[in-house]
């Protein structure tokens, strides 16, 4: 289980981990298994852990004022699953995170993660790069949702996240893109032509 995490850290930070650093990491993370449809985080709870997904798929969602479910994020292997605001500020979450497939992950608290970043340069570098990429991805997503057609949003989604297309149902992908499932169906038919 930990080999996936070690490889991810080294690949992301372009460095290598010593045996001692690997042991520190193993001691800081807790393996966890979730069954399909089991919650990693429920709305109203504080997100006390981030989870590195070794195997499986999860999604983050919330409910709007009308009670309609909105998918806001997808997570698969080599993704970190957490609700950033709740995890950082230790406030109740407005979102839930649900395992969409049977999932194996490695969990760590924010404080343990920060402690590792101080002790292990690779973790610190990985954390910095992840944070930068997360900010850029969010900015791109906002720009797409504000200024692009449904067709363009779907095209970008499939180009940048092909790993999500066959693992999550179309209604969740439509919700993530901010379009109806009928619009997504029309867009998909057009893209096949």
Phi and psi in degrees as GROMACS dihedral restraints (atoms count N, CA, C in turn):
[ dihedral_restraints ]
;  ai    aj    ak    al  type     phi  dphi    fc
    3     4     5     6     1   -75.0    20    10
    4     5     6     7     1   -22.6    20    10
    6     7     8     9     1   -58.4    20    10
    7     8     9    10     1   -40.2    20    10
    9    10    11    12     1   -58.8    20    10
   10    11    12    13     1   -44.1    20    10
   12    13    14    15     1   -67.1    20    10
   13    14    15    16     1   -44.4    20    10
   15    16    17    18     1   -59.5    20    10
   16    17    18    19     1   -45.7    20    10
   18    19    20    21     1   -61.5    20    10
   19    20    21    22     1   -42.0    20    10
   21    22    23    24     1   -60.5    20    10
   22    23    24    25     1   -49.0    20    10
   24    25    26    27     1   -59.4    20    10
   25    26    27    28     1   -48.6    20    10
   27    28    29    30     1   -64.9    20    10
   28    29    30    31     1   -40.5    20    10
   30    31    32    33     1   -67.6    20    10
   31    32    33    34     1   -44.5    20    10
   33    34    35    36     1   -67.4    20    10
   34    35    36    37     1   -43.0    20    10
   36    37    38    39     1   -95.5    20    10
   37    38    39    40     1    -3.5    20    10
   39    40    41    42     1    53.3    20    10
   40    41    42    43     1    54.2    20    10
   42    43    44    45     1  -150.2    20    10
   43    44    45    46     1  -177.9    20    10
   45    46    47    48     1  -127.2    20    10
   46    47    48    49     1   154.4    20    10
   48    49    50    51     1  -103.5    20    10
   49    50    51    52     1   139.2    20    10
   51    52    53    54     1   -77.8    20    10
   52    53    54    55     1   166.1    20    10
   54    55    56    57     1   -60.1    20    10
   55    56    57    58     1   -39.9    20    10
   57    58    59    60     1   -64.5    20    10
   58    59    60    61     1   -41.1    20    10
   60    61    62    63     1   -66.6    20    10
   61    62    63    64     1   -38.7    20    10
   63    64    65    66     1   -62.1    20    10
   64    65    66    67     1   -38.9    20    10
   66    67    68    69     1   -66.5    20    10
   67    68    69    70     1   -40.7    20    10
   69    70    71    72     1   -58.9    20    10
   70    71    72    73     1   -43.0    20    10
   72    73    74    75     1   -64.1    20    10
   73    74    75    76     1   -47.3    20    10
   75    76    77    78     1   -57.7    20    10
   76    77    78    79     1   -38.9    20    10
   78    79    80    81     1   -73.7    20    10
   79    80    81    82     1   -22.7    20    10
   81    82    83    84     1   -88.1    20    10
   82    83    84    85     1   -24.6    20    10
   84    85    86    87     1  -100.2    20    10
   85    86    87    88     1   149.3    20    10
   87    88    89    90     1  -118.9    20    10
   88    89    90    91     1   122.9    20    10
   90    91    92    93     1   -67.3    20    10
   91    92    93    94     1   144.5    20    10
   93    94    95    96     1  -145.8    20    10
   94    95    96    97     1   142.3    20    10
   96    97    98    99     1  -118.2    20    10
   97    98    99   100     1   135.7    20    10
   99   100   101   102     1  -121.3    20    10
  100   101   102   103     1   138.4    20    10
  102   103   104   105     1   -81.7    20    10
  103   104   105   106     1   156.4    20    10
  105   106   107   108     1   -52.0    20    10
  106   107   108   109     1   132.5    20    10
  108   109   110   111     1    77.7    20    10
  109   110   111   112     1     3.7    20    10
  111   112   113   114     1   -82.6    20    10
  112   113   114   115     1   143.4    20    10
  114   115   116   117     1   -87.6    20    10
  115   116   117   118     1   134.9    20    10
  117   118   119   120     1   -86.6    20    10
  118   119   120   121     1   -34.0    20    10
  120   121   122   123     1  -147.3    20    10
  121   122   123   124     1   136.3    20    10
  123   124   125   126     1  -112.3    20    10
  124   125   126   127     1   149.3    20    10
  126   127   128   129     1   -54.1    20    10
  127   128   129   130     1   134.3    20    10
  129   130   131   132     1    95.5    20    10
  130   131   132   133     1   -19.3    20    10
  132   133   134   135     1   -86.9    20    10
  133   134   135   136     1   155.9    20    10
  135   136   137   138     1   -84.5    20    10
  136   137   138   139     1   132.2    20    10
  138   139   140   141     1   -79.0    20    10
  139   140   141   142     1    93.9    20    10
  141   142   143   144     1   -86.7    20    10
  142   143   144   145     1   -14.0    20    10
  144   145   146   147     1  -131.4    20    10
  145   146   147   148     1   149.1    20    10
  147   148   149   150     1  -105.6    20    10
  148   149   150   151     1   148.2    20    10
  150   151   152   153     1  -124.9    20    10
  151   152   153   154     1   128.2    20    10
  153   154   155   156     1   -89.0    20    10
  154   155   156   157     1   119.8    20    10
  156   157   158   159     1   -82.8    20    10
  157   158   159   160     1   119.4    20    10
  159   160   161   162     1   -89.4    20    10
  160   161   162   163     1   -40.0    20    10
  162   163   164   165     1  -152.7    20    10
  163   164   165   166     1   135.7    20    10
  165   166   167   168     1   118.5    20    10
  166   167   168   169     1  -170.4    20    10
  168   169   170   171     1  -147.1    20    10
  169   170   171   172     1   143.8    20    10
  171   172   173   174     1  -137.4    20    10
  172   173   174   175     1   163.4    20    10
  174   175   176   177     1  -139.6    20    10
  175   176   177   178     1   151.8    20    10
  177   178   179   180     1  -109.7    20    10
  178   179   180   181     1   132.1    20    10
  180   181   182   183     1  -146.6    20    10
  181   182   183   184     1   168.3    20    10
  183   184   185   186     1  -148.2    20    10
  184   185   186   187     1   177.5    20    10
  186   187   188   189     1  -120.5    20    10
  187   188   189   190     1   133.0    20    10
  189   190   191   192     1   -79.5    20    10
  190   191   192   193     1  -177.3    20    10
  192   193   194   195     1   -60.1    20    10
  193   194   195   196     1   -26.0    20    10
  195   196   197   198     1   -90.4    20    10
  196   197   198   199     1     1.1    20    10
  198   199   200   201     1    84.1    20    10
  199   200   201   202     1    11.5    20    10
  201   202   203   204     1   -84.8    20    10
  202   203   204   205     1   131.5    20    10
  204   205   206   207     1   -71.5    20    10
  205   206   207   208     1   134.6    20    10
  207   208   209   210     1  -121.7    20    10
  208   209   210   211     1   119.6    20    10
  210   211   212   213     1   -83.6    20    10
  211   212   213   214     1   126.3    20    10
  213   214   215   216     1  -114.2    20    10
  214   215   216   217     1   -14.4    20    10
  216   217   218   219     1  -161.0    20    10
  217   218   219   220     1   150.7    20    10
  219   220   221   222     1  -122.2    20    10
  220   221   222   223     1   147.1    20    10
  222   223   224   225     1  -135.7    20    10
  223   224   225   226     1   134.4    20    10
  225   226   227   228     1  -134.4    20    10
  226   227   228   229     1  -169.0    20    10
  228   229   230   231     1   -50.5    20    10
  229   230   231   232     1   140.8    20    10
  231   232   233   234     1    66.7    20    10
  232   233   234   235     1    22.9    20    10
  234   235   236   237     1  -112.0    20    10
  235   236   237   238     1   155.1    20    10
  237   238   239   240     1  -100.2    20    10
  238   239   240   241     1   126.1    20    10
  240   241   242   243     1  -104.3    20    10
  241   242   243   244     1   116.0    20    10
  243   244   245   246     1  -165.0    20    10
  244   245   246   247     1   168.4    20    10
  246   247   248   249     1  -106.7    20    10
  247   248   249   250     1   105.4    20    10
  249   250   251   252     1   -54.1    20    10
  250   251   252   253     1   -47.8    20    10
  252   253   254   255     1   -62.0    20    10
  253   254   255   256     1   -49.2    20    10
  255   256   257   258     1   -65.0    20    10
  256   257   258   259     1   -40.9    20    10
  258   259   260   261     1   -66.0    20    10
  259   260   261   262     1   -37.8    20    10
  261   262   263   264     1   -79.8    20    10
  262   263   264   265     1   -45.2    20    10
  264   265   266   267     1   -95.4    20    10
  265   266   267   268     1    -7.0    20    10
  267   268   269   270     1    56.6    20    10
  268   269   270   271     1    45.7    20    10
  270   271   272   273     1  -111.6    20    10
  271   272   273   274     1   159.8    20    10
  273   274   275   276     1   -59.5    20    10
  274   275   276   277     1   140.5    20    10
  276   277   278   279     1   -82.9    20    10
  277   278   279   280     1   144.5    20    10
  279   280   281   282     1   -90.5    20    10
  280   281   282   283     1    -2.9    20    10
  282   283   284   285     1  -121.2    20    10
  283   284   285   286     1   165.0    20    10
  285   286   287   288     1  -123.2    20    10
  286   287   288   289     1   154.3    20    10
  288   289   290   291     1  -124.3    20    10
  289   290   291   292     1   124.1    20    10
  291   292   293   294     1  -123.3    20    10
  292   293   294   295     1   139.3    20    10
  294   295   296   297     1   -72.0    20    10
  295   296   297   298     1   123.9    20    10
  297   298   299   300     1   -92.4    20    10
  298   299   300   301     1   -21.3    20    10
  300   301   302   303     1  -131.4    20    10
  301   302   303   304     1   164.8    20    10
  303   304   305   306     1   -55.6    20    10
  304   305   306   307     1   130.9    20    10
  306   307   308   309     1  -131.8    20    10
  307   308   309   310     1   138.6    20    10
  309   310   311   312     1  -114.1    20    10
  310   311   312   313     1   129.8    20    10
  312   313   314   315     1  -142.1    20    10
  313   314   315   316     1   165.3    20    10
  315   316   317   318     1  -112.9    20    10
  316   317   318   319     1   122.5    20    10
  318   319   320   321     1  -106.2    20    10
  319   320   321   322     1   148.3    20    10
  321   322   323   324     1  -148.8    20    10
  322   323   324   325     1   144.7    20    10
  324   325   326   327     1   -76.6    20    10
  325   326   327   328     1   162.3    20    10
  327   328   329   330     1   -61.6    20    10
  328   329   330   331     1   -44.7    20    10
  330   331   332   333     1   -64.3    20    10
  331   332   333   334     1   -41.3    20    10
  333   334   335   336     1   -64.7    20    10
  334   335   336   337     1   -37.4    20    10
  336   337   338   339     1   -64.5    20    10
  337   338   339   340     1   -44.2    20    10
  339   340   341   342     1   -65.8    20    10
  340   341   342   343     1   -38.5    20    10
  342   343   344   345     1   -62.4    20    10
  343   344   345   346     1   -42.1    20    10
  345   346   347   348     1   -63.2    20    10
  346   347   348   349     1   -38.5    20    10
  348   349   350   351     1   -62.8    20    10
  349   350   351   352     1   -31.9    20    10
  351   352   353   354     1   -73.6    20    10
  352   353   354   355     1   -37.0    20    10
  354   355   356   357     1   -88.2    20    10
  355   356   357   358     1   -24.9    20    10
  357   358   359   360     1  -124.7    20    10
  358   359   360   361     1   109.3    20    10
  360   361   362   363     1   -55.3    20    10
  361   362   363   364     1   -36.2    20    10
  363   364   365   366     1   -61.8    20    10
  364   365   366   367     1   -39.4    20    10
  366   367   368   369     1   -66.8    20    10
  367   368   369   370     1   -42.5    20    10
  369   370   371   372     1   -60.1    20    10
  370   371   372   373     1   -45.0    20    10
  372   373   374   375     1   -66.9    20    10
  373   374   375   376     1   -42.7    20    10
  375   376   377   378     1   -59.8    20    10
  376   377   378   379     1   -45.1    20    10
  378   379   380   381     1   -60.3    20    10
  379   380   381   382     1   -42.8    20    10
  381   382   383   384     1   -64.7    20    10
  382   383   384   385     1   -46.4    20    10
  384   385   386   387     1   -66.0    20    10
  385   386   387   388     1   -42.8    20    10
  387   388   389   390     1   -59.2    20    10
  388   389   390   391     1   -43.8    20    10
  390   391   392   393     1   -62.8    20    10
  391   392   393   394     1   -44.5    20    10
  393   394   395   396     1   -61.2    20    10
  394   395   396   397     1   -47.3    20    10
  396   397   398   399     1   -66.1    20    10
  397   398   399   400     1   -35.6    20    10
  399   400   401   402     1   -63.8    20    10
  400   401   402   403     1   -44.1    20    10
  402   403   404   405     1   -62.9    20    10
  403   404   405   406     1   -42.6    20    10
  405   406   407   408     1   -65.2    20    10
  406   407   408   409     1   -44.3    20    10
  408   409   410   411     1   -61.9    20    10
  409   410   411   412     1   -41.5    20    10
  411   412   413   414     1   -64.1    20    10
  412   413   414   415     1   -40.8    20    10
  414   415   416   417     1   -63.1    20    10
  415   416   417   418     1   -43.8    20    10
  417   418   419   420     1   -61.5    20    10
  418   419   420   421     1   -42.2    20    10
  420   421   422   423     1   -64.0    20    10
  421   422   423   424     1   -41.8    20    10
  423   424   425   426     1   -62.1    20    10
  424   425   426   427     1   -46.1    20    10
  426   427   428   429     1   -59.8    20    10
  427   428   429   430     1   -42.3    20    10
  429   430   431   432     1   -63.8    20    10
  430   431   432   433     1   -43.7    20    10
  432   433   434   435     1   -71.2    20    10
  433   434   435   436     1   -28.2    20    10
  435   436   437   438     1   -82.4    20    10
  436   437   438   439     1   -45.7    20    10
  438   439   440   441     1  -114.8    20    10
  439   440   441   442     1     9.5    20    10
  441   442   443   444     1  -125.7    20    10
  442   443   444   445     1   153.9    20    10
  444   445   446   447     1   -71.5    20    10
  445   446   447   448     1   166.5    20    10
  447   448   449   450     1   -59.3    20    10
  448   449   450   451     1   -38.7    20    10
  450   451   452   453     1   -61.2    20    10
  451   452   453   454     1   -46.1    20    10
  453   454   455   456     1   -66.1    20    10
  454   455   456   457     1   -40.7    20    10
  456   457   458   459     1   -61.6    20    10
  457   458   459   460     1   -43.7    20    10
  459   460   461   462     1   -67.3    20    10
  460   461   462   463     1   -41.1    20    10
  462   463   464   465     1   -59.4    20    10
  463   464   465   466     1   -46.4    20    10
  465   466   467   468     1   -65.4    20    10
  466   467   468   469     1   -40.9    20    10
  468   469   470   471     1   -60.3    20    10
  469   470   471   472     1   -49.0    20    10
  471   472   473   474     1   -69.4    20    10
  472   473   474   475     1   -31.2    20    10
  474   475   476   477     1   -72.3    20    10
  475   476   477   478     1   -40.7    20    10
  477   478   479   480     1   -92.0    20    10
  478   479   480   481     1   -20.3    20    10
  480   481   482   483     1  -137.0    20    10
  481   482   483   484     1    54.3    20    10
  483   484   485   486     1   -60.8    20    10
  484   485   486   487     1   -24.1    20    10
  486   487   488   489     1   -67.6    20    10
  487   488   489   490     1   -16.3    20    10
  489   490   491   492     1   -89.9    20    10
  490   491   492   493     1   -26.3    20    10
  492   493   494   495     1   -56.8    20    10
  493   494   495   496     1   -45.3    20    10
  495   496   497   498     1   -97.2    20    10
  496   497   498   499     1    -0.2    20    10
  498   499   500   501     1  -103.6    20    10
  499   500   501   502     1   -15.5    20    10
  501   502   503   504     1  -123.6    20    10
  502   503   504   505     1   146.1    20    10
  504   505   506   507     1   -68.0    20    10
  505   506   507   508     1   156.0    20    10
  507   508   509   510     1   -60.7    20    10
  508   509   510   511     1   -35.2    20    10
  510   511   512   513     1   -66.2    20    10
  511   512   513   514     1   -31.9    20    10
  513   514   515   516     1   -73.4    20    10
  514   515   516   517     1   -38.8    20    10
  516   517   518   519     1   -64.2    20    10
  517   518   519   520     1   -42.4    20    10
  519   520   521   522     1   -59.8    20    10
  520   521   522   523     1   -44.4    20    10
  522   523   524   525     1   -61.3    20    10
  523   524   525   526     1   -44.4    20    10
  525   526   527   528     1   -59.1    20    10
  526   527   528   529     1   -39.1    20    10
  528   529   530   531     1   -81.0    20    10
  529   530   531   532     1    -8.8    20    10
  531   532   533   534     1    75.8    20    10
  532   533   534   535     1    32.2    20    10
  534   535   536   537     1  -130.9    20    10
  535   536   537   538     1   166.8    20    10
  537   538   539   540     1   -78.8    20    10
  538   539   540   541     1   160.6    20    10
  540   541   542   543     1   -67.6    20    10
  541   542   543   544     1   -27.9    20    10
  543   544   545   546     1   -67.0    20    10
  544   545   546   547     1   -41.9    20    10
  546   547   548   549     1   -63.5    20    10
  547   548   549   550     1   -42.6    20    10
  549   550   551   552     1   -61.6    20    10
  550   551   552   553     1   -41.7    20    10
  552   553   554   555     1   -60.5    20    10
  553   554   555   556     1   -44.2    20    10
  555   556   557   558     1   -63.0    20    10
  556   557   558   559     1   -44.8    20    10
  558   559   560   561     1   -62.7    20    10
  559   560   561   562     1   -42.3    20    10
  561   562   563   564     1   -64.5    20    10
  562   563   564   565     1   -40.7    20    10
  564   565   566   567     1   -62.8    20    10
  565   566   567   568     1   -40.6    20    10
  567   568   569   570     1   -67.2    20    10
  568   569   570   571     1   -36.1    20    10
  570   571   572   573     1   -72.4    20    10
  571   572   573   574     1   -20.6    20    10
  573   574   575   576     1   -77.2    20    10
  574   575   576   577     1   -27.9    20    10
